[in-house]
Amino acid sequence: MTKRIQLSAALPEAYQSILTLHSVVEKAAANAGLDQRLIELVKIRASMLNGCAFCLDMHARDARKLGESERRILMLSTWWETELYTEQERAALALTDAMTRLPQNQDVPDEVYEEATRVFTEEQYVAVAWAATVINAFNRLGVTSHKPLPAEGK
């Protein structure tokens, strides 16, 4: 694999701005009463779709630390085929899929939006949508840079 410029290190002020945005979104999710594990599922799913190994590794580890099961993490690639996820998680994953696939679909389908706004308060919906937006930005940096995985156990 070609060694690439690490965009996060090459323009640290911009990367710091994304980290600050991430903190704002994490706080909004907590203030809205969302389980941090749901937010980690959003991050894992988007990272799967975008092929970002670095973010997938990081957020799977973070989810495990929060008590998420290995089975539910692994089954995210086919979440819609199982009954392993709650109604809110399913709505968050459908929204994440639609937002992550915007280049292909050019829209978030009305039924996805309507289900998400049915099961989440407005504050929760906003936090989930922003969480999907932020992880997609991180994924684009990681994939473009071929960001290397940290050493095992770090």
N, C-alpha and C positions, 0 to 999 in steps of 0.2 A: 504494500500500500504506500502511496506517495506521502511523504511527510509534508504537511501543509502549515501555513501560517495560522497560528491560534488567534482567531479574531477577538476573543475575550481579552487576551493579553496585549494585543496590538493596539487596541483603543480602550484602555481601562476606564476612562470616564464614561463612555457609552455603556460598557458592561456594568459599571457600578449603578448606572441609571436603571438598567433592567433588574439588577438585584434589589434596588430600592422599590421598584414597581412590584416585584415579587413579594416583598415584605408587606407592602400595602394590601395586596390581594390576600395574602395569608391572614392578615389581621381582619380584613373584611369577612372572610370565610368563618373565622372563629367567632367574630361578633354576631354573625348571622345564625350561629348555632350549628354550623355544619361540622360533621365528624371529620377530623383530619384524614382518616383513612379513605373517605370518599374522595377528597381532593387528591390524595396519592393515587387512587385508581384512575382518576382523570389524567394525571401526569404519566402514568405507566401506559395507558391506552394510547394517548397521543404519541408518545415516544415509540410505541410499537408501530403505529401507522406510518410515522415519519422515518423509521429505521435509525433512530438515534441510540446507539449502543450505550454511550456514556450516560445519558439521562435515564434510559431504561434500567440500567444497572443501579444507578443512584436511588431512583424512586422505588424500585423493588426492595432494595435494602431498607430504605426509610419506612416503607409499608410494613415490612416484617418486624421492624423495631416497635411499631405501633400495635403489633399483635395480629396483623393481617395474615391469613393462612396462605401457605404455598400453593394450595390448590386453586384458590380464588385468583391469585396473581397469574398463575399459568393459564387459567381458563379465560382471561381477559381477551385473548385473541378470538374467542368465539362466545363472548358474553351473552349474546342474544339467544343462543341455543340452550342455555342452562337456566335453572331456577336458583342459582347460587347468589344472586344479587337482589337487593331490595328494590322496591319501586323507585325510590329516589336515586339509587345507584344506576339503575337501568336508564332512567331519564338523563342523568348526568353523562353516562357513557354514550347514549344516542346523540346528545348535543355535542359532545366532544368529537365523535366520529364525523358529524356533519360539518362542524367548524374546521376540523383538520382537513377534511376533503373538499373544502371550498374551491380549490383550483379545478377539480373535476366536476363538481356539482353546481357550482356558482350560486348556491343558495343553502340556507338551512330550511328544510321543508316545514311547512306550517304544522304538520302533525307532530314533529319533533319539538318545535317551539311550544305548541299548545300543551303537550304532555309535560314538558319541563316547567312551564309556568303554572300548571295544575298542581304538581307535587311539591314545588318549592315556593316559598314566599318570594316577593320581588327581590328582596335583599339577598336571599340565597341564590336565586337564579343569576343575578348580576355577578356574585362571587364565583359561581361555577363557570360562567362564560368568560370572565376575566382570567380564571385559573387556566382554562383551555387556551386562551390567547397567549398568556405568558409562557406556558410550556412549549407552545408551537414556536415562539421566538427563540427560546433556548435550544430547541431541537434544530432549528435552522442554523444556528451558530455551531452546534456540535457536529452536525452532519457535514457541513461545508468545510469545517476545520479538521475532520477526522479526529476529533478529540479523543485521546487515548484513555482507556479505562485505568482507574487507579489500581494499585497493587491489591491483591486479594486481602480481604479483611480490613481495608482502610475506608 
